């Protein structure tokens, strides 16, 4: 797209330069004023055949012949460039690019995913139900152009290693960035850049080598995922704990099930439910959902918490329930 725009702008610049050259040529050779010189150069360039300002001298005729020959090639080039924009949908692409970038500037608390490979697309699909805007940064233009964007992702063509591209994706306003590039060095560099531009952003980074994990955490990554390690552990668990794996798949939504896990931060609760004990909240009887675990800001996770546990600022509730009970909790407790 940028190369096409450069060709279009170059064509118009050459036309302008040609008209100016012709104007000054007629002014010098025939003694025309600037207005008459522009008139002669335009009617000669366009080959419309209007009458000359005055009969041309021999030098003026030679200059006109030279001027016409030069402009024949220029006219053909300009016509081909403009035709490509009209018949190949270039103007539509330019307008779409403009509207997409305008929409990017309005995003806030969105999620950026660097790399539209297998891991990136799976992450995007998993986040599709989060009701958050998702921006993909992909270096390969063909991947973007050939993707059937039914989910309505924001697709940005660019190299996510570049600071300018991250800024264009709105990293300074984003809540999370997920980097899934195949190169560990690129993932480390993106982590450093993103943390510098937005110290509050949550960073989830992919790593291939074990020694990269420490580097990513030093660079500012909140979570480091090694797909090979996760895949190996999963396969081992299928042998040693198949029922547990099946149960977790149900909770993660990997199987066709109504049940799922949901986390609710204390600051999302309605004021009348803040700083109450789980017994006082009485979640099970009011909504049908179960408080499976409780994350205390100091002590960490408490599984199967008792009714005396108090939900305080910074704490998180982990709920288990079907869609109906989870929605009932949100309607009753979340403000």
N, C-alpha and C positions, 0 to 999 in steps of 0.2 A: 504494500500500500504506500509506504513512504517513497519507494522508487517510482511508482506511478505518479505520485504528486510532484516529485522532482522533475519528471519528464514533462508534465503539464505546465509547471511554472517555467521550466526552461524554454518551452515552446513559445509561451507568451512573452518572455524576456527577449527572445530572438526576434519575434515580430516587432516589438517595440524598438529594439536596436536597429532593425532593418528600416523601419519608417523614419527614424531619426537620421540614419545614414543617407537615405534617399532625399530627405528634406534638405539637409545641409549640402548634398551634392547639387541639387537643383539651384539652391541659393548661390553657391559658388560659381557654377557654370553658367547659369542663365540669369543670375542677378535677381531672382525672385525674393519676395519677402518671406518671412517664416510661414505665414498662413498659406500662401500660394505654394511654397515648397512642400508643406505637409499634404496639401490637396493633391499635388502631382504625384507624390510618393504613394499615397493611399490608392488613387485610381490606377496607378501602374501596378502596384502590388496585388490589387484585387482583380485586375484585368477586366474592369467593367466597361472600358472603352469610351469614357466621357471625353469631351473636347479638352485639349491642352489650354493652359492659361494664355499662352501665345506660341506661335510656331517655334519649334526647337531648332537650335543651331546644330551644326554637324557634331560638335563635341557633346551637345546635349543628347543627340540621337544615339551616339555611341554609348554614353553613360546609361541611357534608357535600356538599350539592348543588354548591356552587362547586368543592370539592375534586375531586369526581367528573368534572365537566366539563373541568377543567384536565388531569386525568390521562388522560382518554380520548385526547387528542391525543398526550400523552407516551407512552402505552402503544402507540399505533399506530406512532409513530416508532421506538420501541425494538424492536418486533416486526419492522419492516422491516429495520432494521440487522442484527439477529441472523439473520434469514432470509437476508440476502445473504451472510453469513459461512457459513451452513450449506449453502446450495444453490448458491452461486457459487464454492465452493472457496477462500474467503478464509482459513480456518483452515489449509488445506494450504499456501497461499502463505506465510503467516506462519511456519509450521514450517520450510518450505524456506529462507526467508530467514534464520531463526535458525541452522539447521544450516550453511548456506553461510558465514555470517559467523564461526561457530565454527571451521569448517575453515580460513578465511583466517588466523585467528590462529595456526594451527599451521604455516603455510607458512614455509619458509626457503630462501634461495638460489633463489627462483623468479623468473620473468620477468613483468614488468608491461607490458601493451600498452595505451596510451591511445588510444581511438578504435577502434570496430569497423566502420570503413568498409572499402573495397576493399583499401587498403594494409595496414591492421591485420589483416584476415582472412588475407591472403596471407602476411604475416609469421608469423601463428600457425600456419598450415598448414605452413610451412617449418620451424617449430620443433617440430612434433609428434613428430618422431623423436628429439628431443634428450633425452628422458626427464626433462624438467624440468617442473614445474608452471607453468602459464600462467594469468595473471589478466588478463582484459579489463575495462577501465573504459569504460562507454558511457553517455552522457548521455540518449539517447533510449530510454525504457522499451519502446516498441513494437519496436525493433530486437532487444532482448534477448528479449522475450516471443515473438516470431515466429521466432526462430532455433532450428533443430533441432540441439541441442547433442550430436551424436553423438561428438564428439572428447573430451568431458568437460572443457571449459574451465571455469574459475571465472569467472562473469560477474557483475560488480559494477555496479549501476545508480548513477550519480553523475557529477558534473562533476569531471573529473580536474584542472582548474585549482585546485580547492579543496584546501588542505593536509590538511584532515580526511579527505577521500576517499582521498588518497594514503596517509595513515597507515592507514586502514582496509584498504587493499589490501596493506599490509605493506611499504611502500617502505623502511623502516628495516632490514628483513631480506632484501630482494630482492638478486639479483646483477646484474640488468639491467632497465632501463626503456626501452621503445621508445615514442616519442610520434609519432603519425601524424595529429594533428588538422589540419584544413584551414587554420586560422589560425596564421601564423608567430608572432604575438605570444603566443598560448596555448602554443605549443611552447617558446618562450623562457622563459615564466613557469614551466612545469612543470619545465624543466631546472634553473632556479635553485632551485626549491623542493626537488626531489629531491636535488640535490647538497648542499643545506644539511642535509637530514634524514639523508642517508647519503653521506658524502664518498667512500666506496669503491665506490659503485654505478657500473656502466657505463651510459652514456646514449647512445642512438642516436636522433637526432632528424630529422624530416622538415622540409625547407625548400622554399618556393615561390619566393621572391625571392633573387637572388644576394647582396644585401647582408645578408640574414639569417644567412648561413652564419657570418660572423665573430662576430655577436652570440651565436649558439648556442655557438660554441666558447669565447667569453669567459665565457658562463654556465656552462660545465662539460661541454658535450657532447663525448663521445669520438669520435663519428662523426656526420657530417651527410650526409644523403642527399637529393638533389634528383631526384625521379622524372622530371621533364621532361628534365633533362640526361642521366640514365641512359638513358631511352628513345631520345633522339636519337642518342646515341653507339652504342647497340645497332643501330639501323636503319642508320647509316652503316657499321658493321662488317659487316653482312650483305651490303653491296655490295663492300667492299674486302677483307674477310677472312672469307668465308662458312664455310670449313672450320674456321678457328680458333673461330668462334662455335659451330659444331656440336660441336666437341670440348669446349668449355667447358660447353655445355648437357648433354653426357653426364656430365661430372664433377659438375655441380651437381644431377644427378638430374632435370633437366627432360625428359629422354627416357627411354624404357624401356631402362635399361642396368644391368648388374651393377656397373659401375665407378663409383667415387666417390672424393672426397678426404676425408681425415681428418687432424685436427691433434691431436698428443699433446704435452702439456706435460711438461717434464723431471720435475716433482714427482709425476707420475702413474706414472713408471717404477718397477719393482721395484728395491730397493736394489742388487742385484748388477749392474744394468745402468746405474746412474747414473755419470756421469763417464767413460764408456767412449767410444772412438772409434766411428764408424760401421762401420769395418772389423771391429772387435772384436765389435760387436753382430751383424753378419752378418744383417741383416734379410731380405734377398732370399732367401737360401738357407733360412732357418728358417721363413719365413711365406709367401713368394711376393709380398709387398707391396714396393713400390719407394719409397725416400725421394726424393721429387721435389724437395723444397726443405728448407732448414734456416734457421730464424730465430734469429740470434744476438742476444743481449740488447744487445750493443754495436754490432755491424756491420750489423745488419738481416738482410735475406733473402740467402741464398746458394742459387742454383739449381743443381741437379745437383751437389751437394756431393761432394767426393772422400772416400775412406775414412779420411783422417787427421783429419777434423773431429771434435772431441770434443763430446759432448752434456753441457753443464754446466748448473748451476742458472740458471733463468730462460729457457733456450732452448726452442724448439718444433720438433718434427718434423712435416713435411707429407708424408703418405703417399698413394700412389696404388695402388689395387688393387680387386679385386672383393670382394663381401661376405665370401666365405670367407677370403681372405687378410687382410683387415682384422680379422676376428674372430680369426684365428690370431695376429695380432700382439698383440691385446689379451690373449689367453689366455697368451701367452708372456712378454710384456714389461711389461704393465700390472699393478700391484699393487693 
